[in-house]
Each structure stands twice: as C-alpha cells, then as structure tokens.
Amino acid sequence: MKPIKFKGTNATYAKDQPEYLSLPLFKVPGSPEGDVVCCWKLTGWERVKLLFTGRLWLSLWTFHKPLTPHRLSVHKREFIKK
C-alpha cells in the first residue's frame, strides 16, 4: 500500500527526503492536538488479504521518543468534518 493524495490534501511530509515515502496529508486547521490525516491505497492483493484476515498491521518509527496517539478508519468523515 502507499500513501495517496486526496481531496483536501494541504501538505506533504518528507516531500524532498528520498529515504522516506512522501506523505500527502490534511493538516486540520485549528486543531489543538496538531491533528493530521493521511490516506493509504491498498493493492488488489492487499484488499483481498484484508477481507479474509481482517487484520491490518501498523509500524511506527518513534526515534526513541514518546509514541503519539494513532487511529485507523475506513471512513474519512471520522477525521475530516465538512
């Protein structure tokens, strides 16, 4: 899977850092938590595997700093309110 641009994208992290994937995202204006939202597109095989296993794995690089809260969803509206 890979991160993709979506309607509302207003920033990109790691844009000029070839050692990382660029991460298009939406910085939520006025968020006291500094909330950012990104979208990932699964390949056909990943979609089938997810359908049958119901499991999604997440790896986070903390660089030995405290872990920030994370949430996953299949609904954009849970993160971006109109």
N, C-alpha and C positions, 0 to 999 in steps of 0.2 A: 504494500500500500504506500501511497505517497500523499504528502500534503498538497492541497489544491487551492487556487483562488476561488472565491465565491462572491455572490452579490453582497456587498457591504465591506469587502476587504479594504482596510485603510492603512495597513502597514505590512512590512515583511521583515522578519528577523533573519539574521545570517545571510542577507542578500549577497554580500560580497565575500563570503567565507567558504571557499571551495571544500573545506574539510567537513562541512555540515550541509544538510539539505536546507534549501531556503524554506522558510515557514511563513506563508501568507496568513494573515490573521486580521481580526477585527478587534481594535482596542476600544473597549466600552467607555464612551465619554462619561466623565464624572464619577466613575466607579471608585469608591473609597478603597476597594481592595486591589485596584490596578488590574481588573479583570480583562483577560484577552481570550478570544475564541478562535479556534482553527478548525479546519475541515480536512478529513483524510478520505481518499478514494481507494476502495479495495479493488483488487484484480478479480476476474471471474472466479478463479480458483479459491481465493480468499473468501469470497462471498459464499461459495458452496461449503467450504470448511466451517465457516462461522454458523451457517444454517444448521449443519449437522452436529457440531460440537457445542455451540452456544458459548464458546469461550473466546475472549479477546485478551491478549497479553499486552502489558504496558511496561516499558523500560524507561526510567528517568535518570538523567545524569545530574547528580546533585553537586558534583565537585566538592564533596565532603562538607557541604553547607546544609542547613536545615531544609527538610522537604517542604515544599509549598503544597497547599491543597490542590487536588485534581479531581475532575469529574468527567465522565464519558456519557454520551447520549446519542440516540439516533434522531433526536428532534432538535432542530435549530432553534425553535421557539423557546426551548428551555433556557437558552443563553442570550438570545438576541430578541428583545421585545420591540415591537413596532410602535 
